[in-house]
Amino acid sequence: MRVHFHGAAGEVTGSMHLVEAAGKRVLLDCGMIQGGSANEARNFDPFPFDPASIDALVVSHAHIDHIGRIPRLVWQGFRGPVFIQRAGADLMPIMLLDAASLAENDADRENRRRRAGEPEAMPLFTRDDVHDVLALLQPIAYDARTQILPGVEIAFRDAGHILGSSIVELWADDRKLVFSGDLGPRGTPILRDPVQVREADLVLMESTYGDRNHRDRIDTIHEFGELLEQAWNGRGKVLIPAFAVGRSQELLYWFARYWDEWKLSRWRIFLDSPMAAKVVSVYDRHQRLFDAEAQKVWKDHPTPFNLPNLHITASTEESIAINRIENGAIVIAGSGMANGGRILHHFRHNIDRRDTHVVFVGYQAEGTLGRRLVDGAKWVRIHGHDHRVGARIHTIGGLSAHTDQRGLIEWYEGFEGKPPLVLVHGEDRAREALAGELGERDGIDVRLARPGMVVEV
């Protein structure tokens, strides 16, 4: 068995790893590269392999940095099956169709500004390309060991990151590879804890937060409540960049759980996302995957997705109308890294106001607007115009969908026999810190994935 590392190898986004075994070629994830225009332009680069030579694609979960280049893979010749957990299969069309719509709109906007002689802008993929992908989907339930190709078997285990997120176990050539996908923290609301896998000959593990530990969740919730009280007393507005899958649902969960303590009935709450209603519907259909506490919360009133003052805004007109509200509004809008989507329009109208509170609840990749704001930028460029940052910027790290350094170490230490470990899906600072911590434990072979690196087991 040989593993070739082609994406999320020294960065957080663009997950893509190629496994050669049993005479077959299996691709693990095919994600979009995110983080500024220069990085995103790399999504148009040719694949470092012939897409037609790939026999099967196995997807860990439906976040766009794990699925966003699949339409191009198919467009360039891939015709094999695409395996993903069942709830992930329900989320994938929502995510890809939204990304296609954004790409088409961006290309149209650029072409309207195009000068004579300049090349025509093309979207990364179109909605028609997405439909070609969906025809290849083969959903698999958790914990069902399945032969996907002659001599190759896989099983999905719950990774606790988003609905349908999976740890991938792959058996071939009398060897077993375990790919963590993205691991959620233990105790995450709604989702079950990540499954502990015991046996492996090689482990590929994410390392997004390999250099830090999250705040205790109780402290985080207390901080969030204080922030909302401060914003209300200052007659302000709260803007929360959040991905439509994962953080948005968790935020609504906490709003329902602390409805009385946070006095949320006085606020107007907006989930401003064209995808939101569809994603909420998928969550409702897969309640059997929720943890026991979430099952209990769903039986109480108000339920997270049915708060009495929650407005799910689908149309552009509804979204625009939110910016007429001067105060008393909580707006959750995509994208989570503020590198696109409706949150930019809310920033454009509110980022200069001192009574605006911007709350980041997830990882901000290098090169994104979110990262610049978190790092203290005084001026930012939005839709071609410069804006002074007057808003108060908050980072609530305890709500991350990724486990922290402690959680990563504990998950790896659950394996028997200290199998070789390759760290993926992390910036070098985080991976080096995690490798250093693990290196202090005798006998652990830890490597940092690099583009083009090959590991044989």
C-alpha positions in Angstrom: 0.0 0.0 0.0 1.3 3.4 -1.0 -0.1 6.8 -0.1 0.6 9.9 -2.2 -0.1 13.3 -0.5 -1.5 16.0 -2.8 -3.7 18.3 -0.7 -4.0 19.6 2.8 -0.3 18.8 3.1 1.1 21.8 4.8 -2.2 23.8 4.8 -5.7 23.3 6.2 -7.8 23.2 3.0 -7.7 21.2 -0.2 -7.8 17.7 1.4 -6.7 15.1 -1.2 -4.7 11.8 -0.7 -4.2 9.0 -3.2 -4.0 5.4 -2.0 -2.5 2.7 -4.3 -3.3 -0.8 -3.2 -4.5 -4.2 -4.5 -3.8 -2.9 -8.0 -6.3 -0.1 -7.5 -6.2 3.7 -7.0 -8.5 5.2 -4.4 -8.6 8.9 -3.7 -9.4 10.1 -0.2 -11.3 13.4 -0.5 -11.0 16.0 -3.3 -11.4 19.3 -1.6 -11.3 22.9 -2.6 -8.3 25.1 -1.7 -9.4 28.2 0.3 -7.6 31.2 1.6 -7.4 34.3 -0.6 -7.4 34.7 -4.4 -3.9 33.3 -5.0 -4.7 30.1 -3.2 -8.1 29.7 -4.7 -6.7 30.1 -8.2 -4.8 26.9 -7.6 -8.1 25.0 -7.8 -7.8 25.5 -11.6 -4.4 23.7 -11.7 -4.3 20.3 -13.4 -4.5 17.4 -11.0 -1.1 15.8 -10.2 -2.5 12.5 -11.6 -4.8 11.4 -14.4 -8.4 11.6 -13.0 -9.5 8.8 -15.3 -7.0 6.5 -13.6 -8.8 6.8 -10.2 -10.9 3.7 -9.5 -13.0 5.1 -6.6 -13.3 8.3 -4.5 -13.9 8.0 -0.7 -15.1 11.2 1.0 -14.7 11.9 4.7 -17.5 14.6 4.9 -19.3 17.2 3.0 -17.4 20.4 3.9 -16.3 22.2 0.7 -12.5 21.9 1.5 -13.1 18.1 1.3 -15.4 17.9 -1.7 -15.0 21.2 -3.7 -12.9 19.8 -6.5 -14.9 16.7 -7.2 -16.8 18.3 -10.1 -13.5 19.1 -11.8 -12.3 15.6 -11.2 -15.4 14.2 -13.0 -15.2 16.9 -15.7 -11.6 15.8 -16.4 -12.4 12.1 -16.7 -13.1 10.4 -13.4 -16.0 8.0 -13.7 -15.7 5.8 -10.6 -18.1 5.5 -7.6 -18.0 8.2 -4.9 -18.5 6.7 -1.4 -19.7 8.9 1.5 -21.7 8.4 4.7 -25.5 8.7 4.1 -26.1 12.0 5.9 -23.0 13.4 4.1 -24.6 12.3 0.8 -27.7 14.3 1.6 -25.5 17.4 2.4 -23.2 17.1 -0.6 -25.6 18.4 -3.3 -26.6 21.4 -1.1 -22.9 22.3 -0.6 -21.8 21.8 -4.2 -24.8 23.5 -5.8 -24.3 26.5 -3.6 -20.6 26.6 -4.5 -21.4 26.3 -8.2 -23.9 29.1 -8.0 -21.3 31.4 -6.3 -18.7 30.5 -8.8 -21.0 31.2 -11.7 -22.0 34.5 -10.3 -18.4 35.5 -9.6 -17.5 34.7 -13.2 -20.4 36.7 -14.5 -19.4 39.7 -12.4 -15.8 39.5 -13.6 -16.8 39.2 -17.2 -19.0 42.3 -16.9 -16.0 44.2 -15.8 -13.7 42.6 -18.4 -11.8 44.8 -20.7 -11.2 44.2 -24.4 -8.6 41.6 -24.9 -8.8 40.1 -21.4 -9.6 36.4 -21.2 -13.1 35.3 -20.2 -13.5 34.3 -16.6 -14.7 30.8 -16.1 -16.3 29.3 -13.0 -14.4 26.4 -11.2 -17.5 24.3 -12.0 -21.1 24.7 -12.9 -24.4 23.4 -11.5 -24.5 20.9 -14.5 -21.1 19.6 -13.4 -22.5 19.0 -9.9 -25.3 16.9 -11.3 -22.7 14.7 -13.0 -21.1 14.1 -9.6 -24.4 13.3 -7.9 -25.0 10.5 -10.3 -21.8 8.7 -9.0 -22.7 8.9 -5.3 -22.9 5.6 -3.3 -24.0 6.3 0.3 -22.8 3.9 3.0 -24.1 3.7 6.6 -21.7 4.1 9.6 -20.0 0.9 10.8 -20.8 -1.1 7.7 -17.6 -2.7 6.4 -18.0 -2.6 2.6 -16.0 -3.9 -0.4 -15.7 -1.0 -2.8 -13.3 -2.6 -5.3 -11.8 -6.0 -5.6 -9.4 -6.4 -2.7 -10.3 -3.0 -1.2 -12.7 -2.6 1.8 -13.7 0.5 3.8 -15.8 1.4 6.8 -17.0 4.8 8.0 -16.9 5.6 11.8 -18.5 8.7 13.3 -15.9 11.6 13.5 -18.1 13.9 15.4 -17.2 16.9 13.3 -20.4 17.7 11.3 -23.4 15.5 10.5 -22.2 12.5 8.5 -18.5 13.2 9.1 -16.4 10.1 9.0 -13.2 8.5 10.1 -12.2 6.2 7.2 -10.9 2.7 7.7 -9.4 1.2 4.5 -8.2 -2.5 4.2 -6.1 -3.7 1.3 -3.0 -5.8 0.7 -3.2 -7.2 4.3 -2.7 -3.6 5.5 -5.1 -1.2 7.2 -5.0 2.6 6.7 -7.0 4.9 9.0 -7.8 8.4 7.8 -9.2 10.6 10.6 -10.9 13.1 8.3 -11.8 16.0 10.5 -12.2 15.1 14.2 -14.7 16.9 16.4 -14.2 17.7 20.1 -15.6 15.4 22.6 -18.8 16.8 24.1 -19.8 18.7 21.0 -23.5 19.5 21.0 -25.8 17.6 18.7 -23.1 15.2 17.5 -21.8 12.0 19.0 -18.1 11.8 20.1 -15.5 10.6 17.6 -15.2 6.8 17.5 -11.9 5.5 18.8 -10.3 3.1 16.3 -7.9 0.6 17.8 -5.9 -0.9 15.0 -4.0 0.5 12.1 -0.8 0.0 10.1 -0.8 3.7 9.1 -2.7 6.7 10.4 -3.4 9.9 8.6 -4.6 12.5 11.2 -5.7 16.1 10.9 -3.8 18.7 12.9 -5.8 21.9 12.5 -5.5 22.8 16.2 -2.3 20.8 16.8 -0.7 23.8 18.6 -3.3 24.7 21.1 -6.1 23.6 23.4 -9.6 25.1 23.4 -11.1 26.9 26.3 -13.4 24.9 28.5 -16.8 24.8 26.8 -18.5 26.1 30.0 -16.2 29.1 30.0 -16.9 29.6 26.4 -20.6 29.6 26.9 -20.3 32.1 29.8 -18.2 34.4 27.5 -20.8 34.2 24.7 -23.5 35.2 27.1 -21.5 38.2 28.4 -20.8 39.2 24.8 -24.5 39.2 23.9 -25.3 41.2 27.1 -22.6 43.8 26.2 -23.9 44.1 22.7 -27.5 44.6 23.8 -26.5 47.2 26.4 -24.5 49.1 23.7 -27.5 48.9 21.3 -25.4 47.0 18.9 -25.6 44.3 16.3 -23.9 40.9 16.4 -22.5 39.4 13.1 -21.3 35.8 13.2 -19.6 34.3 10.1 -20.4 30.6 10.2 -20.5 27.8 7.7 -24.1 26.6 6.8 -23.2 23.1 7.9 -21.9 22.6 11.5 -21.4 25.8 13.3 -24.7 27.4 12.4 -26.6 24.4 13.8 -24.5 24.4 17.0 -25.1 28.1 17.5 -28.8 27.6 17.3 -28.5 24.7 19.7 -26.9 27.0 22.3 -29.5 29.7 21.7 -32.2 27.2 22.5 -30.3 25.8 25.5 -29.6 29.2 27.0 -32.8 30.9 25.8 -33.8 32.3 29.2 -30.3 32.9 30.6 -29.2 35.0 27.6 -32.6 36.7 27.3 -32.7 35.8 23.6 -36.4 36.6 23.3 -35.5 40.3 23.0 -33.3 39.8 20.0 -34.1 39.3 16.3 -32.1 36.2 15.1 -31.3 35.7 11.4 -29.9 32.7 9.8 -29.0 34.4 6.5 -28.1 31.6 4.1 -29.7 30.3 1.0 -28.6 26.8 2.1 -29.9 27.1 5.7 -33.4 25.7 5.3 -32.1 22.8 3.3 -29.4 22.0 5.8 -31.8 22.2 8.7 -34.0 19.7 6.9 -31.2 17.3 6.5 -30.4 17.5 10.2 -34.0 16.9 11.1 -34.0 13.8 8.9 -31.0 12.4 10.6 -31.9 12.9 14.3 -30.9 9.3 15.0 -27.3 10.4 14.6 -27.6 13.0 17.4 -26.2 12.4 20.9 -28.5 11.7 23.8 -28.4 15.3 25.1 -29.4 16.7 21.8 -32.3 14.2 21.5 -33.5 15.7 24.8 -33.1 19.3 23.7 -35.1 18.6 20.5 -38.1 17.5 22.7 -38.1 20.8 24.6 -39.5 24.1 23.5 -38.2 26.1 21.8 -36.3 23.7 19.6 -33.1 24.9 18.0 -34.4 25.1 14.5 -37.8 26.5 15.5 -36.9 29.5 17.8 -39.9 31.9 17.8 -37.8 34.8 16.7 -35.6 33.0 14.2 -35.8 34.2 10.6 -34.2 32.0 8.0 -33.7 34.3 5.0 -33.5 32.6 1.7 -34.0 35.5 -0.8 -31.6 38.3 -1.6 -34.3 40.9 -0.8 -34.7 39.4 2.7 -30.9 39.5 3.3 -30.7 43.1 2.2 -33.5 44.1 4.5 -31.4 43.0 7.5 -29.0 45.9 7.0 -31.8 48.3 7.7 -31.9 47.1 11.3 -29.7 49.3 13.4 -29.5 47.2 16.6 -30.9 44.2 18.4 -30.1 41.7 15.7 -27.9 38.6 15.7 -27.0 37.6 12.1 -25.4 34.2 11.3 -24.3 34.2 7.7 -21.8 32.4 5.5 -19.0 32.0 4.8 -17.3 30.9 8.0 -14.0 32.4 7.0 -15.6 35.6 5.6 -14.0 35.0 2.1 -17.3 35.1 0.3 -21.1 34.8 0.8 -23.6 37.1 2.5 -21.5 37.9 5.5 -19.5 40.2 3.3 -22.6 42.4 2.6 -23.2 42.7 6.3 -19.6 43.6 6.9 -19.8 46.2 4.2 -22.6 47.9 6.0 -21.5 47.4 9.6 -17.7 46.8 9.9 -17.0 50.5 10.5 -19.5 50.8 13.3 -18.2 50.7 16.9 -21.4 49.2 18.1 -21.0 46.1 15.8 -19.7 42.9 17.3 -18.1 40.4 14.9 -17.8 36.9 16.5 -15.6 34.2 14.9 -16.5 30.7 16.0 -14.3 28.6 13.7 -10.9 28.3 12.2 -9.7 31.2 10.0 -7.3 30.0 7.3 -4.3 32.2 6.2 -5.2 34.6 3.4 -8.9 34.9 4.3 -10.6 38.1 5.4 -11.6 36.4 8.7 -7.9 35.7 9.4 -7.0 39.4 8.8 -9.7 40.6 11.1 -8.7 38.1 13.8 -5.1 39.3 13.4 -6.2 42.9 14.1 -6.4 44.5 10.6 -7.5 48.2 10.8 -8.6 48.4 7.2 -10.1 45.6 5.0 -11.1 45.5 1.4 -14.7 44.3 0.7 -16.2 44.1 -2.8 -13.5 46.4 -4.2 -13.7 49.1 -1.5 -11.6 49.8 1.6 -13.4 49.9 4.9 -12.0 51.0 8.3 -12.6 48.3 11.0 -14.5 49.9 13.8 -16.3 46.8 14.9 -15.2 44.8 18.0 -13.7 41.5 16.9 -14.2 38.4 19.1 -12.9 34.9 18.8 -14.8 32.1 20.5 -12.4 29.2 20.0 -14.2 26.9 22.4 -17.0 26.4 19.8 -14.6 25.0 17.1 -15.8 21.9 15.1 -12.2 20.6 15.3 -10.7 18.9 18.3 -7.7 20.5 19.9 -4.1 19.3 20.6 -5.2 17.4 23.7 -8.0 15.6 21.8 -5.8 14.7 18.9 -3.2 13.2 21.1 -5.8 11.2 23.1 -7.3 9.9 19.8 -4.0 8.8 18.5 -3.0 7.2 21.8 -6.1 5.0 21.5 -4.4 3.0 18.8 -2.6 -0.2 19.8 1.1 -0.5 19.1 1.8 3.2 18.1 1.3 2.9 14.3 3.2 5.3 12.0 1.5 8.7 11.8 1.3 11.3 9.1 -0.1 14.7 10.0 -2.3 16.3 7.4 -4.8 19.2 7.3 -2.8 21.7 9.3 -0.5 24.6 8.9 3.2 23.9 9.7 3.1 25.7 13.0 0.3 23.6 14.3 1.7 20.3 12.9 5.2 20.9 14.2 3.9 21.6 17.7 1.8 18.4 17.6 4.6 16.4 16.2 6.8 17.7 19.0 4.3 16.7 21.7 3.9 13.2 20.1 7.7 12.9 19.6 8.2 13.0 23.3 6.4 9.7 23.5 9.0 7.0 22.7 8.8 5.0 19.5 6.2 7.1 17.6 7.1 7.6 13.9 5.5 11.0 13.1 5.8 12.7 9.7 4.4 15.9 8.2 2.8 15.4 4.8 4.2 17.5 2.0 2.8 17.8 -1.6 4.1 14.9 -3.6 5.3 12.9 -0.6 4.8 9.1 -0.8 4.6 6.8 2.2 4.6 3.0 1.8 3.3 0.6 4.4 
